[in-house]
Amino acid sequence: MSYKRLTFEARYVIYHLIGVQANNMFEKEIAYFAESFRGRLADDMLDGVMSYVENDEDPLALEILCDHLIEDAIAMNDEDRTALSRLLSAMELDDSDPSFLYCLSRST
């Protein structure tokens, strides 16, 4: 089974078991989440998001990704919304922030 096919919870347990620090876990999860939009969102936008991740700006990277999704009217399916919701919860970010709230409400 591919690592990417594991649920967020399963990956979280694996990270915990192998001693990955929380900030590194979020980097990996945001990168994984952002990459799921490759082909739906312009590569330069995704690369910009990844540069924030690489510079330890995880919350900002997630907010910018949501802004890009909103600006480009990229619909999110149930899996996308679930992944975003879990990330926001795990990172203890406010899902009522306008970028996150609107992004979570977008549908396919």
C-alpha positions in Angstrom: 0.0 0.0 0.0 1.3 3.5 -0.9 2.1 5.9 1.9 -0.2 8.4 0.3 -3.2 6.1 0.5 -3.0 5.9 4.3 -5.5 8.0 6.2 -4.3 11.2 7.9 -4.8 9.4 11.3 -2.6 6.4 10.2 0.1 8.7 9.0 -0.1 10.7 12.3 0.4 7.4 14.2 3.4 6.5 12.0 4.9 10.0 12.6 4.4 9.6 16.3 5.9 6.1 16.4 9.0 7.1 14.5 9.5 10.3 16.4 8.7 12.9 13.8 8.2 16.3 15.4 4.8 18.0 15.0 6.1 20.8 12.8 7.7 18.2 10.4 4.5 16.3 10.3 2.6 19.4 9.3 5.1 20.1 6.6 4.6 16.7 5.1 0.8 16.8 5.4 0.6 20.3 3.8 2.9 19.2 1.1 0.8 16.1 0.5 -2.4 18.1 0.6 -1.0 20.8 -1.8 0.2 18.1 -4.2 -3.3 16.7 -4.4 -4.2 19.8 -6.4 -1.4 19.4 -9.0 -3.2 19.5 -12.4 -6.1 21.5 -10.9 -4.0 24.5 -9.7 -1.2 26.1 -11.6 2.3 24.7 -10.8 3.8 28.1 -10.0 1.1 28.6 -7.3 1.8 25.2 -5.8 5.5 25.9 -5.9 4.9 29.2 -4.1 2.9 27.3 -1.4 5.7 24.8 -1.1 8.3 27.5 -0.6 6.4 28.7 2.5 6.3 25.1 3.8 10.1 24.8 3.2 10.6 28.0 5.2 8.6 26.7 8.2 5.6 29.0 7.5 3.0 26.1 7.6 -0.1 28.1 8.7 0.7 30.8 6.1 1.2 28.1 3.4 -2.1 26.6 4.1 -3.9 29.9 4.1 -2.2 30.9 0.8 -3.2 27.5 -0.7 -6.8 28.1 0.2 -6.7 31.6 -1.2 -5.4 30.2 -4.5 -8.1 27.6 -4.6 -10.8 30.3 -4.0 -9.3 32.8 -6.5 -9.1 30.1 -9.2 -12.5 28.7 -8.3 -11.1 25.2 -7.8 -13.8 23.0 -6.4 -13.0 20.7 -3.5 -14.4 17.2 -3.2 -15.3 15.6 0.1 -11.9 14.1 0.5 -10.2 17.5 0.0 -12.5 19.1 2.6 -11.9 16.3 5.1 -8.2 16.6 4.6 -8.2 20.4 5.1 -10.5 20.1 8.1 -8.2 17.5 9.8 -5.1 19.6 9.1 -6.7 22.7 10.6 -7.8 20.8 13.6 -4.4 19.1 14.1 -2.6 22.5 13.7 -5.1 24.1 16.0 -5.9 26.7 13.4 -9.3 28.6 13.4 -11.5 27.0 10.8 -13.7 30.1 11.0 -10.9 32.2 9.4 -12.5 33.6 6.1 -10.0 31.8 3.8 -10.4 28.4 5.5 -14.2 28.8 6.0 -14.8 29.7 2.4 -12.4 27.0 1.1 -14.2 24.4 3.2 -17.6 25.4 1.8 -16.6 25.0 -1.8 -18.0 21.9 -3.5 -17.4 19.9 -6.6 
